[in-house]
Amino acid sequence: SPIKKLGKKNELNIKINNPSKKDLKNVELNIEIENYQNTIFIDLPKNEKTTTIIGYTDESIGIKSGEIRLYDNNINFDDKYFFNYNVRENLNILLINGEDATNNIENVLNLDPFYITNTTTTTTITREDFTKKDLVIINGANKLSKGIINYISDFSLAGGTVSLFPGKSPNQTDWNE
């Protein structure tokens, strides 16, 4: 999942390619993520890609740095892979309901206290509603005003995520902007 939650099990999917003409047996793979360390040994068939999954749990919020290191005794420059991700305490969501909005989206979000949801409508939305939001969901809107389109565009350009669920009769021109 792209969303990492505090105290929840994560899976790290690691895909390794062995383009060589020989099988590699019992290759050491070391994984380090903050205070978590794990070493496994895997077989890499020749000319194949192998995927392995490592399970772990993040115990604190914030930016996490990780490294995957492969010890294959061949070329060393490609043996390390570095990555970062953010573990969040919650996700702030703005739910904008239109004339054909359903309760389903809000009901699902309310199942998990991780999601902090502020709900408004297409007729009462303001630019301030977008402040400190991670995700904006448009729920059941047919027509989007120029103001809403600008707010959504600015939010998206600033790195925010937008999910669109049109109403029963969406104005195609509005939705394509």
DAGI-V726529 format. One record per backbone hydrogen bond with DSSP energy under -1.0 kcal/mol. NH is the residue of the N-H (numbers start at 0). CO is the residue of the C=O. If there is no record, write none. Layout:
BEGIN
nh=NH co=CO
nh=NH co=CO
END
This chain:
BEGIN
nh=5 co=87
nh=6 co=57
nh=7 co=4
nh=9 co=55
nh=11 co=53
nh=13 co=51
nh=15 co=49
nh=17 co=47
nh=23 co=43
nh=26 co=41
nh=28 co=39
nh=29 co=68
nh=30 co=37
nh=31 co=66
nh=32 co=35
nh=33 co=64
nh=35 co=32
nh=37 co=30
nh=39 co=28
nh=41 co=26
nh=43 co=23
nh=46 co=17
nh=46 co=19
nh=47 co=44
nh=49 co=15
nh=51 co=13
nh=53 co=11
nh=55 co=9
nh=61 co=86
nh=63 co=84
nh=65 co=82
nh=66 co=31
nh=67 co=80
nh=68 co=29
nh=69 co=78
nh=70 co=27
nh=78 co=75
nh=80 co=67
nh=82 co=65
nh=84 co=63
nh=86 co=61
nh=87 co=3
nh=90 co=113
nh=92 co=115
nh=93 co=134
nh=94 co=117
nh=95 co=136
nh=96 co=119
nh=97 co=138
nh=99 co=139
nh=100 co=97
nh=106 co=102
nh=107 co=103
nh=108 co=104
nh=109 co=105
nh=110 co=107
nh=111 co=108
nh=114 co=111
nh=115 co=90
nh=117 co=92
nh=119 co=94
nh=121 co=96
nh=129 co=126
nh=130 co=127
nh=132 co=129
nh=133 co=91
nh=134 co=91
nh=135 co=160
nh=136 co=93
nh=137 co=162
nh=138 co=95
nh=139 co=164
nh=148 co=144
nh=149 co=145
nh=150 co=146
nh=151 co=147
nh=152 co=148
nh=153 co=149
nh=154 co=150
nh=155 co=151
nh=156 co=152
nh=157 co=153
nh=158 co=155
nh=159 co=154
nh=160 co=133
nh=162 co=135
nh=164 co=137
nh=166 co=140
nh=170 co=141
nh=174 co=170
nh=175 co=171
nh=176 co=173
END
